[in-house]
Amino acid sequence: MSANRVNQILNIKYPFVQGSMNWLTSAELVAAVSNAGGLGLLGPNAGQSSVTRDPVETADRFRREIRKTRALTDKPFGAQYIMGVPGLADPFSEEILKVIQEEELRVLMVLGNGKEYEAGQAKRFKDMGFTILWRDLNPSVRSALEVQQAGVDIYIATGYDEGGALPGEPIGTLSIVPLIADALDIPVLAAGGIADRRMVKAVMDVGAEGVYVGTALLVAEESPVSPVCKQDIIHADMNDLVLFKAIPTAWRCIPHKLAIELAELDHQGASGPQIAKRMSEVGDIRTAMLLGHLDEGIVSVSNAVNYVREIRPVKLIIEDMMRDIAL
């Protein structure tokens, strides 16, 4: 076992954690990551393609995906919890949390917003016995220190280079990671634009003890992303990506019909909620990336998309990215 604290805490070979990516994970992807020596994470809609509005049904589907993952790996894996707002717990998250407890998963990745009340929630999860990876949508030294004090085991510092919903402040990965790492006593994972061995080495050199990776795994053989979308990502260029504000903050996308329309609405002065409403009327990540209807949804990727150029098994992706990390 390596002396790396992330490896020790999570009982994994490599300090590599797969992004939870909501719809874009599955038992097959998560098991492949864990079998390759990283930590796989199930997103709340892992393995699904259809929408359910029922929290109990969502949780039942999640239970089946946990059990399917267990049939594919005997290595550690975890699941995501999405934080609600103060005094109003999200019913979907709470039902999923019950299932996570009942199925005895011990690693919980919490997606927070950097709000003051969240430290109390971190203590709640710690008291439940979870090993906690905490990822603030709006990372800051203040919020990181608060959740560290509450018992969080690993903090994920996310830079503006990421795909998906972007942080509230446009601070790059190589700026936010050392800022957070210097302030904390617990290990920090770097997230945002990490798609090859050079970025892994760079973030480790500035204080990270591991990486949290999404875009590089979207085109893995085991990824549930549509083959049409995988080819789209492989041929995408960072310089062509469009950026627009929408709930909760902003999105960076490959320029297909809907993404271009949303970026134009932003340019015309539409608000984040107005743009999010339009996106909900047409399509989203599930529509484009899972179902392959590229013009009817959005394909969100990180600034590192130029370094994602071939479909490979998860094992080869991880081994290549971890090649310079001493074990």
C-alpha positions in Angstrom: 0.0 0.0 0.0 1.3 3.4 -0.9 2.0 6.1 1.7 -0.4 8.4 -0.1 -3.2 9.4 2.3 -5.9 9.1 -0.3 -5.0 5.6 -1.0 -4.9 4.7 2.7 -8.2 6.3 3.5 -10.1 4.8 0.6 -8.1 1.5 0.5 -7.3 1.9 -3.2 -4.2 1.4 -5.3 -4.2 4.7 -7.1 -5.2 8.2 -5.8 -7.8 8.3 -8.6 -11.5 9.0 -8.0 -14.1 8.9 -10.8 -16.5 11.8 -11.1 -20.0 10.9 -10.1 -21.5 12.6 -13.2 -25.2 11.9 -12.4 -26.7 10.1 -15.5 -23.3 9.3 -17.0 -22.2 6.6 -14.6 -23.2 2.9 -14.3 -22.3 -0.2 -12.5 -20.1 -1.2 -15.4 -18.1 2.1 -15.3 -17.9 2.2 -11.5 -16.8 -1.4 -11.2 -14.2 -0.9 -14.0 -12.7 2.1 -12.2 -12.5 0.2 -8.9 -11.1 -2.9 -10.5 -8.4 -0.8 -12.1 -7.3 0.5 -8.7 -9.3 3.8 -8.4 -12.5 4.6 -6.6 -15.7 4.4 -8.6 -18.7 6.5 -7.7 -22.3 5.9 -8.5 -24.2 9.1 -9.5 -27.9 9.3 -8.4 -29.2 8.2 -11.8 -26.5 5.7 -12.5 -27.4 3.0 -15.0 -30.7 4.7 -16.0 -31.9 6.3 -19.2 -35.5 7.2 -18.3 -36.7 9.9 -15.9 -38.7 9.2 -12.8 -40.3 11.8 -10.6 -40.8 9.5 -7.7 -38.0 9.6 -5.0 -38.8 6.0 -3.9 -38.6 4.6 -7.4 -35.3 6.5 -7.9 -33.9 5.0 -4.8 -35.1 1.5 -5.8 -33.3 1.8 -9.1 -30.2 3.1 -7.3 -30.3 0.0 -5.0 -30.3 -2.3 -8.0 -27.3 -0.5 -9.5 -25.4 -0.8 -6.2 -26.1 -4.6 -6.2 -25.1 -4.8 -9.9 -21.8 -3.0 -9.1 -21.1 -5.4 -6.3 -21.6 -8.3 -8.7 -18.9 -6.8 -10.9 -16.2 -5.9 -8.3 -15.1 -6.8 -4.8 -13.2 -3.5 -4.5 -14.3 -0.3 -2.7 -16.7 2.0 -4.4 -19.0 4.8 -3.3 -22.0 7.0 -4.1 -23.0 10.6 -4.4 -25.2 12.7 -2.1 -26.4 16.1 -3.4 -27.0 18.7 -0.7 -30.4 20.4 -0.5 -31.1 23.9 0.8 -31.3 24.8 4.5 -34.4 23.5 6.1 -35.6 21.7 3.0 -33.9 18.3 2.5 -34.1 17.0 -1.1 -36.4 14.0 -1.0 -34.5 12.2 -3.8 -31.2 12.6 -2.0 -32.7 11.5 1.3 -34.3 8.3 -0.2 -31.0 7.5 -1.9 -29.1 8.1 1.3 -31.4 5.5 3.1 -30.5 3.0 0.4 -26.8 3.7 0.7 -27.0 3.0 4.4 -29.1 -0.1 4.0 -26.7 -1.4 1.3 -23.8 -0.6 3.7 -21.7 1.5 1.3 -19.2 3.3 3.4 -17.9 6.0 1.1 -20.1 9.0 0.5 -19.2 11.9 -1.9 -21.1 14.9 -0.9 -21.8 17.7 -3.4 -22.3 20.9 -1.4 -22.5 24.6 -2.2 -20.0 26.1 0.3 -22.8 27.4 2.6 -22.3 27.8 6.3 -25.0 25.3 7.3 -23.3 22.4 5.5 -20.7 21.8 8.2 -23.5 20.5 10.4 -24.6 18.1 7.6 -21.0 16.9 7.3 -21.0 16.0 10.9 -24.3 14.2 10.4 -22.8 12.0 7.7 -19.7 11.4 9.8 -21.9 10.3 12.7 -23.5 7.8 10.3 -20.1 6.2 9.9 -19.3 7.3 6.3 -15.9 8.1 4.9 -16.6 11.5 3.4 -15.3 13.0 0.2 -16.6 16.6 0.1 -16.9 18.6 -3.1 -18.1 22.2 -2.9 -19.7 23.6 -6.0 -18.2 26.9 -4.9 -14.9 25.9 -3.2 -13.3 28.3 -0.8 -10.8 28.2 2.1 -13.6 29.1 4.5 -16.0 26.4 3.6 -13.1 23.8 3.3 -12.0 24.6 6.8 -15.6 24.3 8.1 -16.2 20.9 6.7 -12.7 19.7 7.8 -13.6 20.7 11.3 -16.8 18.7 11.0 -14.8 15.5 10.2 -14.7 15.3 6.4 -11.9 12.9 5.3 -11.0 14.2 1.9 -11.8 17.6 0.2 -12.2 17.9 -3.6 -11.0 21.2 -4.8 -12.7 22.0 -8.2 -11.3 24.5 -10.7 -13.2 26.4 -13.4 -11.6 24.1 -16.0 -14.1 21.3 -15.2 -17.1 20.0 -17.2 -20.6 20.0 -15.9 -21.9 22.7 -13.6 -19.0 25.1 -13.2 -17.9 26.7 -9.9 -19.3 30.1 -9.0 -16.0 31.8 -9.3 -13.8 31.5 -12.4 -10.7 30.3 -10.6 -8.5 27.8 -12.5 -7.7 24.3 -11.1 -4.0 25.1 -10.7 -4.9 28.2 -8.6 -7.6 26.8 -6.4 -5.9 23.5 -5.6 -2.8 24.9 -3.8 -4.9 27.6 -2.1 -7.1 24.9 -0.5 -4.3 22.4 0.0 -2.2 24.9 1.9 -5.1 25.6 4.3 -6.2 22.1 5.1 -4.7 19.2 7.2 -6.8 16.6 5.3 -5.8 15.4 1.8 -7.1 17.3 -1.2 -8.2 15.9 -4.6 -7.9 18.1 -7.6 -10.8 18.3 -10.0 -11.2 20.2 -13.3 -9.4 19.7 -16.6 -7.4 16.6 -15.6 -7.2 14.3 -18.6 -3.7 13.1 -18.9 -0.5 12.3 -16.9 0.9 15.8 -17.2 -2.1 17.4 -15.5 -2.0 14.7 -12.8 1.7 15.5 -12.1 1.0 19.2 -12.2 -1.8 19.1 -9.6 0.2 16.8 -7.4 3.1 19.2 -7.6 1.0 22.0 -6.3 -0.5 20.2 -3.3 -3.1 17.7 -4.4 -2.8 14.1 -3.2 -5.0 12.7 -5.9 -7.4 13.5 -8.7 -11.1 13.5 -9.4 -11.7 12.8 -13.1 -14.8 13.1 -15.3 -14.3 14.1 -18.9 -11.4 11.6 -19.5 -13.7 8.7 -18.6 -16.7 9.8 -20.7 -15.2 8.0 -23.7 -14.1 4.9 -21.8 -15.3 1.6 -23.3 -17.3 1.0 -20.1 -18.9 4.4 -20.0 -22.7 4.6 -20.6 -22.3 7.7 -22.8 -23.8 7.3 -26.3 -21.4 6.1 -29.0 -22.5 9.2 -31.0 -21.5 11.4 -28.1 -18.2 9.6 -27.5 -17.2 10.4 -31.1 -18.3 14.0 -30.6 -16.1 14.4 -27.6 -13.1 12.8 -29.3 -13.3 15.3 -32.2 -14.1 18.4 -30.0 -11.8 21.4 -29.7 -11.5 23.4 -26.5 -11.4 26.6 -28.6 -14.9 26.0 -30.0 -16.6 25.4 -26.6 -19.4 27.7 -25.6 -20.1 29.0 -22.1 -23.4 30.2 -20.8 -24.9 30.9 -17.3 -27.7 28.7 -16.0 -28.7 27.1 -12.7 -26.8 26.6 -10.6 -24.0 28.7 -12.1 -22.7 28.1 -15.7 -22.0 25.4 -18.2 -19.3 24.8 -20.8 -20.4 22.8 -23.8 -19.6 21.5 -27.3 -21.4 23.9 -29.7 -24.5 22.0 -30.9 -27.8 23.6 -31.7 -29.3 23.9 -28.2 -25.9 25.0 -26.6 -25.5 27.7 -29.2 -29.0 28.9 -28.6 -28.5 29.0 -24.8 -25.2 30.9 -25.2 -27.0 33.4 -27.4 -29.7 33.9 -24.8 -27.0 34.6 -22.3 -25.4 37.1 -24.6 -28.7 38.8 -25.0 -29.0 39.2 -21.2 -31.3 36.3 -20.2 -31.0 35.3 -16.6 -29.7 31.9 -15.3 -33.2 30.7 -14.4 -34.6 31.8 -17.8 -31.8 29.8 -19.6 -32.3 26.8 -17.3 -36.0 26.9 -18.1 -35.3 26.8 -21.8 -32.9 23.9 -21.3 -35.6 22.0 -19.3 -38.1 22.6 -22.2 -35.8 21.1 -24.8 -33.1 18.7 -23.4 -30.1 18.4 -21.1 -27.1 16.2 -20.5 -29.2 13.0 -20.5 -30.7 13.9 -23.8 -27.5 14.6 -25.6 -24.8 12.5 -23.8 -26.8 9.4 -22.8 -29.3 9.2 -25.6 -27.1 10.7 -28.3 -29.5 13.5 -29.5 -26.7 16.1 -29.7 -28.7 19.0 -30.9 -31.5 18.5 -28.5 -29.4 18.6 -25.3 -26.0 19.7 -24.1 -22.6 18.0 -24.2 -20.7 19.4 -21.3 -16.9 18.7 -21.1 -13.9 20.2 -19.4 -11.2 22.4 -20.9 -9.1 19.3 -21.3 -11.3 17.9 -24.0 -8.4 18.1 -26.6 -6.5 15.5 -24.7 -9.4 13.0 -24.9 -8.8 11.4 -28.3 -9.6 7.7 -28.2 -12.0 5.2 -26.8 -10.1 2.9 -24.4 -10.8 0.6 -21.5 -10.9 2.3 -18.1 -7.9 0.3 -17.0 -5.7 1.7 -19.7 -6.9 5.3 -19.1 -6.1 5.1 -15.4 -2.8 3.4 -15.7 -1.7 5.9 -18.3 -2.8 8.9 -16.1 -1.1 7.4 -13.0 2.1 6.4 -14.8 4.2 9.0 -13.0 2.8 8.5 -9.5 5.0 6.5 -7.2 3.3 3.5 -5.5 
